[in-house]
Amino acid sequence: MVSTNAFQQPVGELLPEWTARALPQRAPLPGRYCRLEPLDAQRHAQDLFAAYSQAADGRDWTYMNAGPFGDVASYRQHAERAAASTDPLHYAVIDSATQRAIGTLALMRIDPANGVIEVGHVAFSPLLQRTRASTEAHFLLMRHVFEGLGYRRCEWKCDNLNGPSRQAAARLGYRFEGLFRQAIVYKGRSRDTAWFSVIDGEWQGLRSAFQQWLDPANFDAQGMQRASLTQIRDQQPEYA
């Protein structure tokens, strides 16, 4: 239903009870397969560098603002700068099985007044990529955005040429919104930025899909999924 003002002009949905939301705080977010901890270079840098070093080459850093890192000292310096930041607010992904940090991601461009936040700086090592913990890490952060903080909109942005990131956004339930041409310059090159989002009205359907996919019953004895996240999500009326 479209609202109108005193001049009979169409206006956006009225939000008379809306108030600014809180800023995210440095607190852990526990899960089954992993937990998110605020990044701490002293505690996490060594494990993270070791995990990233499992990669055969530096291609995972092509579309990142930083990296790749040639030694643990240079990565530690990067982690120290990241850990000191409040926006982006970086988290380490801790593997529940090994208790080691195996990737990072962040909340950024935090806008409490409008209830908008972005998930970015996603740097998952080979030990985390394509695992249940990888999906759960995103679920934990999105759940915190919508349920813990009460935000209205969660964004995902990436280089339009970054196919894996675009595919990940779609798999996780983010909807493509459009392309910002020549949006930024990084690593000496131009970037067209692809925009994706999830809004609060879609969250309940996504939440249910994540929970069903992450349930151990969704995996066979060999650890293969019985139903994909996309298949489960498409059956959710709140999202379809």
C-alpha positions in Angstrom: 0.0 0.0 0.0 1.4 3.4 -1.1 1.1 6.2 1.4 0.4 9.8 0.3 1.2 13.1 1.9 -1.0 16.2 2.4 -0.3 17.1 -1.3 -1.5 13.7 -2.4 2.0 12.8 -3.5 3.1 9.1 -3.1 5.7 8.7 -0.3 7.5 5.8 1.3 6.3 3.6 4.0 5.6 5.5 7.2 7.8 4.5 10.1 6.5 6.6 13.1 8.2 4.4 15.7 11.6 4.1 14.0 14.6 5.0 16.1 18.3 4.8 15.4 19.9 1.4 16.1 22.9 0.6 18.2 26.4 0.2 16.9 27.7 -3.3 16.8 29.9 -4.1 19.8 33.0 -6.2 20.1 31.4 -9.5 21.3 31.6 -13.1 20.1 28.9 -14.7 18.1 28.7 -18.5 18.8 27.5 -21.2 16.4 27.7 -25.0 15.9 30.5 -25.3 13.4 32.2 -22.0 14.1 32.1 -18.8 16.1 32.9 -15.3 15.3 35.3 -13.4 17.5 36.3 -9.7 17.2 39.7 -9.8 15.4 42.7 -9.7 17.7 46.0 -9.7 15.9 47.9 -11.2 18.9 45.5 -14.1 19.2 44.5 -14.7 15.6 47.2 -13.5 13.2 49.5 -16.5 13.3 46.6 -19.0 12.7 45.1 -16.8 10.0 48.4 -16.5 8.1 48.9 -20.3 8.3 45.4 -20.9 7.0 45.8 -18.4 4.1 49.1 -20.1 3.3 47.3 -23.3 2.4 46.3 -21.6 -0.9 48.3 -22.6 -3.9 48.6 -19.0 -5.1 47.4 -15.4 -4.4 44.2 -15.4 -6.4 42.0 -15.2 -3.4 43.3 -11.6 -2.8 42.8 -10.3 -6.4 39.6 -8.5 -5.5 40.6 -7.5 -2.0 42.0 -4.1 -1.1 44.9 -5.8 0.7 47.1 -8.9 0.2 48.5 -11.3 -0.7 51.0 -11.4 2.2 54.4 -12.8 1.8 55.2 -13.5 5.4 53.5 -13.6 8.8 55.0 -10.2 9.8 53.3 -8.3 7.0 50.0 -10.1 7.7 50.3 -9.3 11.4 50.7 -5.6 10.5 47.5 -5.8 8.4 45.7 -7.6 11.2 46.7 -5.0 13.7 45.3 -2.2 11.6 42.1 -4.1 10.9 41.6 -5.0 14.6 42.0 -1.4 15.6 39.1 -0.3 13.4 35.5 0.1 14.5 34.2 0.5 11.0 34.9 -1.9 9.4 34.5 -4.0 12.5 36.5 -7.2 11.7 35.7 -10.7 13.0 37.8 -13.8 12.9 36.1 -17.1 12.1 37.1 -19.7 14.6 36.7 -23.4 13.6 34.8 -25.2 16.3 36.8 -28.5 15.6 40.3 -27.0 15.8 39.7 -23.8 17.7 41.9 -22.0 15.1 41.1 -18.9 13.2 40.6 -19.8 9.5 39.1 -16.6 7.9 37.8 -13.1 8.5 34.9 -10.9 7.5 33.5 -7.6 8.7 30.6 -5.3 9.3 31.2 -2.0 7.6 29.7 1.3 6.4 27.6 1.1 9.6 24.6 3.5 9.5 22.7 3.3 12.7 20.4 6.2 11.9 19.0 4.4 8.9 19.5 0.8 10.0 21.8 -0.1 7.1 25.0 -2.1 7.3 27.3 -4.0 4.9 29.1 -7.3 5.2 32.5 -7.1 3.5 36.2 -7.8 3.7 35.4 -11.5 3.4 38.7 -13.4 3.4 38.1 -17.1 3.8 41.1 -19.4 3.7 41.0 -22.8 1.8 40.3 -24.4 5.2 37.0 -22.5 5.4 35.9 -22.2 1.8 32.9 -24.4 0.8 32.4 -25.8 4.3 29.4 -25.7 6.7 31.4 -23.3 8.8 31.7 -20.9 5.9 27.9 -20.7 5.5 27.3 -20.5 9.2 29.7 -17.6 9.6 27.6 -15.5 7.2 24.4 -16.7 9.0 25.7 -15.7 12.4 26.6 -12.2 11.1 23.3 -11.7 9.3 21.3 -12.9 12.3 23.2 -10.4 14.4 22.4 -7.6 12.0 18.7 -8.3 11.9 17.9 -9.8 15.3 20.7 -8.6 17.6 20.9 -5.0 16.2 17.5 -4.6 14.6 18.8 -3.2 11.3 16.5 -2.9 8.3 19.0 -3.6 5.5 22.2 -5.7 5.0 24.3 -5.0 2.0 26.9 -6.9 -0.1 29.1 -5.2 -2.6 31.9 -6.5 -4.8 33.8 -5.9 -8.0 31.4 -6.8 -10.8 34.2 -9.0 -12.3 34.4 -11.1 -9.1 32.3 -14.0 -10.2 32.8 -16.1 -7.0 31.7 -13.2 -4.8 28.6 -12.6 -6.9 27.7 -16.3 -6.8 28.2 -16.3 -3.0 25.9 -13.3 -2.6 23.2 -15.0 -4.6 23.5 -18.3 -2.8 23.3 -16.5 0.6 20.0 -14.9 -0.4 21.2 -11.4 -1.3 19.3 -9.8 -4.2 21.1 -8.0 -7.0 20.2 -4.4 -7.2 22.4 -2.9 -9.9 25.8 -1.7 -11.0 27.7 1.4 -9.9 30.0 2.0 -12.9 33.6 3.2 -12.2 32.7 3.4 -8.5 36.2 3.2 -7.0 39.9 2.8 -7.8 41.8 0.1 -6.0 45.2 -1.7 -6.6 45.7 0.7 -9.5 42.6 -0.3 -11.4 39.0 0.7 -11.9 36.1 -1.1 -10.3 32.5 -1.3 -11.3 30.7 -2.3 -8.1 27.8 -4.8 -8.0 25.3 -4.1 -5.2 23.2 -6.7 -3.4 21.0 -6.6 -0.3 18.8 -8.4 2.1 16.1 -6.5 3.9 14.4 -7.2 7.2 11.1 -8.4 5.6 13.1 -11.2 3.9 15.0 -12.3 6.9 12.6 -14.8 8.5 12.5 -16.9 5.3 16.3 -16.8 5.0 16.7 -17.6 8.6 14.6 -20.7 8.3 16.5 -21.8 5.2 19.9 -21.3 6.8 18.8 -23.3 9.9 17.5 -26.2 7.7 20.6 -26.3 5.6 22.9 -26.2 8.6 21.1 -28.9 10.4 23.3 -32.1 10.6 20.3 -34.1 9.2 20.8 -32.2 5.9 24.1 -34.1 5.4 24.7 -37.7 4.6 27.4 -40.0 6.2 30.0 -38.6 3.7 29.2 -35.0 4.6 27.4 -34.3 1.3 24.4 -32.0 1.4 21.0 -33.5 0.8 19.4 -30.2 -0.3 21.2 -27.1 -1.3 20.7 -23.8 0.4 19.1 -22.4 -2.7 16.7 -25.3 -3.0 15.6 -24.9 0.6 15.4 -21.1 0.4 13.2 -21.2 -2.7 10.6 -23.1 -0.8 10.3 -20.3 1.8 7.2 -18.2 1.1 8.7 -15.2 3.0 11.5 -15.0 0.5 9.9 -16.2 -2.8 
